[in-house]
Amino acid sequence: MRVVEIDKNLCTLCGICEQICVRGIIALGQDSAEITDDSVCIQCGHCRAVCPVDAPLLPLLDHTEFTPVAEKDDLPTTEQFMNLIRSRRSIRQYKKTPIEKEKIDKIIEAGRFAPTGGNLQPLHHIVVTTPDVIDTVRNMTIDLLEAQAELIAEAYRKHSEEGIPLPAAFVGRDRYIHVWREMARLNREGIDRLFYKAPCLVITHLNPLEAVTPDVDPGLAASQMTLMAETLGLGTCFIGFLVFALAVSKQLREILQIPEGHRTPLSFVAGYPDVDFLKMVSRNPARVTWL
């Protein structure tokens, strides 16, 4: 089956699709535009999105999603969008209220429409809302981090007292020794300083062999997902310590059904905030070089 073709009965030879094609595989023929090599089509849909008569056909895509773009008046203004960006904070206090599934679906959809290198769309998402599973993942992660804290502390002791070189994986990790020990102590007292009792955990994973920009794609999707969460009245917080644990724990990856060879570059929790921030985010000045 061809992955892209032109309906010759509709084509008006306007030439817009030829100009926009990312792979340069559309050429104007005598009667209509023609596909010169559909084997390199990346299914971006640009050709159909610019065509005024819907002549390009992409059988692998859902054509019902090619709806008209929003009118300018229906889009957020520059100030409104900046306010949305600056209103998002890392939330570490959540209500016990579960998130409605339709809201989680919208968050995932926001990530689905994020750009990916080569339009390969390599991302997979795990959504954990079962309290027992969240508890298991939290406890295993914190136990692993506590064990790592002791290994790092011992490595730094030997480095200081005996001059033994630090393992490369431990360099700069001494800042976490106290943090992970305290996190474990509090967890034994029922205080969650990893997921903050959030009712939803999202983990993104991918096979790096199936992506051309594996370090970029997850972040682009997560940015859109967390901003979507803001519009739904939800808060989010990225959990880097879980990413560290997943990188070293095969058992944890198996519990979360992450395939062998997949990387887990990011995770975040989500829920209804149990705190009201009255001021927007402040940051250091941007580091910009103008040329």
Secondary structure, DSSP 8 states (H G I E B T S, - for coil): --S-EE-TTT-----HHHHH-SS--EEE-SSSEEES-GGG-----HHHHH-TT--EE-TTS-GGG------GGGS--HHHHHHHHHH--B---B-S----HHHHHHHHHHHHTS--GGG----EEEEE--HHHHHHHHHHHHHHHHHHHHHHHHHHHHHHHH-----GGGTTGGGGHHHHHHHHHHHHTT--SSSTT-SEEEEEEE-GGG-S-TTTHHHHHHHHHHHHHHHTT-EEEE-HHHHHHHHH-HHHHHHTT--TT-EEEEEEEEE-BSS---S------------
